[in-house]
């Protein structure tokens, strides 16, 4: 009985880590995309 509880705790903690990594990855690429958009807008304004 204790073994099953330990496995469930291990799975839930790994899911929590995967969720954190997913959120961090999403934010990283979202911010990276915004930075690239800002760079291209800046280049476009300088070119005019």
OpenMM code with the backbone's topology and positions (N, CA, C; nanometers):
from openmm import Vec3, app, unit

residues = "UNK UNK UNK UNK UNK UNK UNK UNK UNK UNK UNK UNK UNK UNK UNK UNK UNK UNK UNK UNK UNK UNK UNK UNK UNK UNK UNK UNK UNK UNK UNK UNK UNK UNK UNK UNK UNK UNK UNK UNK UNK UNK UNK UNK UNK UNK UNK UNK".split()
positions = [
    Vec3(0.0822, -0.1193, 0.0000),
    Vec3(0.0000, 0.0000, 0.0000),
    Vec3(0.0869, 0.1261, 0.0000),
    Vec3(0.1913, 0.1264, 0.0786),
    Vec3(0.2789, 0.2437, 0.0829),
    Vec3(0.3529, 0.2615, -0.0493),
    Vec3(0.3848, 0.1498, -0.1140),
    Vec3(0.4575, 0.1549, -0.2411),
    Vec3(0.3741, 0.2271, -0.3478),
    Vec3(0.2453, 0.1978, -0.3539),
    Vec3(0.1569, 0.2616, -0.4521),
    Vec3(0.1488, 0.4122, -0.4263),
    Vec3(0.1401, 0.4508, -0.3006),
    Vec3(0.1338, 0.5926, -0.2655),
    Vec3(0.2611, 0.6639, -0.3096),
    Vec3(0.3764, 0.5991, -0.2897),
    Vec3(0.5042, 0.6586, -0.3285),
    Vec3(0.5103, 0.6791, -0.4796),
    Vec3(0.4635, 0.5800, -0.5555),
    Vec3(0.4641, 0.5917, -0.7015),
    Vec3(0.3738, 0.7068, -0.7452),
    Vec3(0.2557, 0.7177, -0.6852),
    Vec3(0.1645, 0.8267, -0.7204),
    Vec3(0.2261, 0.9627, -0.6880),
    Vec3(0.2948, 0.9729, -0.5740),
    Vec3(0.3609, 1.0983, -0.5380),
    Vec3(0.4704, 1.1309, -0.6380),
    Vec3(0.5453, 1.0280, -0.6803),
    Vec3(0.6541, 1.0493, -0.7752),
    Vec3(0.5990, 1.0974, -0.9097),
    Vec3(0.4907, 1.0377, -0.9565),
    Vec3(0.4311, 1.0785, -1.0836),
    Vec3(0.3780, 1.2209, -1.0768),
    Vec3(0.3129, 1.2564, -0.9657),
    Vec3(0.2564, 1.3906, -0.9555),
    Vec3(0.3665, 1.4962, -0.9482),
    Vec3(0.4779, 1.4645, -0.8806),
    Vec3(0.5873, 1.5614, -0.8735),
    Vec3(0.6539, 1.5781, -1.0098),
    Vec3(0.6651, 1.4682, -1.0859),
    Vec3(0.7242, 1.4802, -1.2195),
    Vec3(0.6308, 1.5574, -1.3122),
    Vec3(0.4999, 1.5390, -1.2960),
    Vec3(0.4051, 1.6165, -1.3772),
    Vec3(0.4144, 1.7646, -1.3428),
    Vec3(0.4345, 1.7950, -1.2150),
    Vec3(0.4497, 1.9343, -1.1730),
    Vec3(0.5732, 1.9952, -1.2380),
    Vec3(0.6846, 1.9190, -1.2397),
    Vec3(0.8070, 1.9688, -1.3026),
    Vec3(0.7871, 1.9889, -1.4521),
    Vec3(0.7190, 1.8928, -1.5173),
    Vec3(0.6939, 1.9072, -1.6611),
    Vec3(0.6075, 2.0294, -1.6888),
    Vec3(0.5104, 2.0544, -1.6017),
    Vec3(0.4242, 2.1716, -1.6185),
    Vec3(0.5056, 2.2992, -1.6029),
    Vec3(0.5961, 2.3022, -1.5039),
    Vec3(0.6812, 2.4210, -1.4838),
    Vec3(0.7712, 2.4439, -1.6041),
    Vec3(0.8309, 2.3353, -1.6550),
    Vec3(0.9187, 2.3471, -1.7716),
    Vec3(0.8385, 2.3951, -1.8925),
    Vec3(0.7158, 2.3440, -1.9067),
    Vec3(0.6303, 2.3853, -2.0180),
    Vec3(0.5954, 2.5325, -2.0111),
    Vec3(0.5599, 2.5795, -1.8924),
    Vec3(0.5263, 2.7213, -1.8749),
    Vec3(0.6493, 2.8076, -1.9003),
    Vec3(0.7642, 2.7653, -1.8470),
    Vec3(0.8880, 2.8416, -1.8665),
    Vec3(0.9257, 2.8446, -2.0144),
    Vec3(0.9120, 2.7317, -2.0819),
    Vec3(0.9433, 2.7257, -2.2243),
    Vec3(0.8514, 2.8138, -2.3063),
    Vec3(0.7223, 2.8110, -2.2722),
    Vec3(0.6259, 2.8958, -2.3428),
    Vec3(0.6608, 3.0428, -2.3252),
    Vec3(0.6876, 3.0823, -2.2008),
    Vec3(0.7205, 3.2229, -2.1751),
    Vec3(0.8489, 3.2627, -2.2465),
    Vec3(0.9489, 3.1725, -2.2455),
    Vec3(1.0761, 3.2024, -2.3116),
    Vec3(1.0552, 3.2307, -2.4600),
    Vec3(0.9847, 3.1405, -2.5296),
    Vec3(0.9669, 3.1581, -2.6733),
    Vec3(0.8709, 3.2721, -2.7053),
    Vec3(0.7723, 3.2965, -2.6160),
    Vec3(0.6803, 3.4086, -2.6352),
    Vec3(0.7556, 3.5407, -2.6278),
    Vec3(0.8395, 3.5555, -2.5246),
    Vec3(0.9172, 3.6786, -2.5081),
    Vec3(1.0189, 3.6922, -2.6209),
    Vec3(1.0810, 3.5799, -2.6592),
    Vec3(1.1770, 3.5815, -2.7694),
    Vec3(1.1091, 3.6296, -2.8979),
    Vec3(0.9875, 3.5831, -2.9224),
    Vec3(0.9123, 3.6263, -3.0399),
    Vec3(0.8809, 3.7746, -3.0354),
    Vec3(0.8416, 3.8236, -2.9184),
    Vec3(0.8130, 3.9669, -2.9049),
    Vec3(0.9381, 4.0502, -2.9301),
    Vec3(1.0522, 4.0025, -2.8824),
    Vec3(1.1781, 4.0750, -2.9044),
    Vec3(1.2094, 4.0810, -3.0536),
    Vec3(1.1923, 3.9678, -3.1246),
    Vec3(1.2189, 3.9681, -3.2687),
    Vec3(1.1241, 4.0609, -3.3426),
    Vec3(0.9972, 4.0633, -3.3020),
    Vec3(0.9018, 4.1559, -3.3647),
    Vec3(0.9468, 4.2997, -3.3422),
    Vec3(0.9896, 4.3307, -3.2202),
    Vec3(1.0362, 4.4661, -3.1894),
    Vec3(1.1594, 4.5011, -3.2727),
    Vec3(1.2494, 4.4042, -3.2909),
    Vec3(1.3699, 4.4284, -3.3713),
    Vec3(1.3312, 4.4602, -3.5157),
    Vec3(1.2407, 4.3796, -3.5735),
    Vec3(1.2014, 4.4032, -3.7128),
    Vec3(1.1250, 4.5341, -3.7288),
    Vec3(1.0427, 4.5704, -3.6324),
    Vec3(0.9723, 4.6990, -3.6376),
    Vec3(1.0743, 4.8128, -3.6313),
    Vec3(1.1748, 4.7982, -3.5446),
    Vec3(1.2794, 4.9002, -3.5344),
    Vec3(1.3588, 4.9134, -3.6629),
    Vec3(1.3926, 4.8008, -3.7250),
    Vec3(1.4649, 4.8038, -3.8524),
    Vec3(1.3780, 4.8683, -3.9600),
    Vec3(1.2490, 4.8359, -3.9590),
    Vec3(1.1568, 4.8943, -4.0570),
    Vec3(1.1467, 5.0446, -4.0426),
    Vec3(1.1440, 5.0947, -3.9209),
    Vec3(1.1355, 5.2393, -3.8991),
    Vec3(1.2650, 5.3084, -3.9403),
    Vec3(1.3791, 5.2427, -3.9164),
    Vec3(1.5080, 5.3018, -3.9552),
    Vec3(1.5233, 5.3038, -4.1070),
    Vec3(1.4648, 5.2058, -4.1750),
    Vec3(1.4789, 5.1964, -4.3204),
    Vec3(1.3979, 5.3043, -4.3907),
    Vec3(1.2938, 5.3542, -4.3267),
    Vec3(1.2085, 5.4541, -4.3939),
    Vec3(1.2714, 5.5912, -4.3932),
] * unit.nanometer
topology = app.Topology()
chain = topology.addChain("A")
for resn in residues:
    res = topology.addResidue(resn, chain)
    for name in ("N", "CA", "C"):
        topology.addAtom(name, app.Element.getBySymbol(name[0]), res)
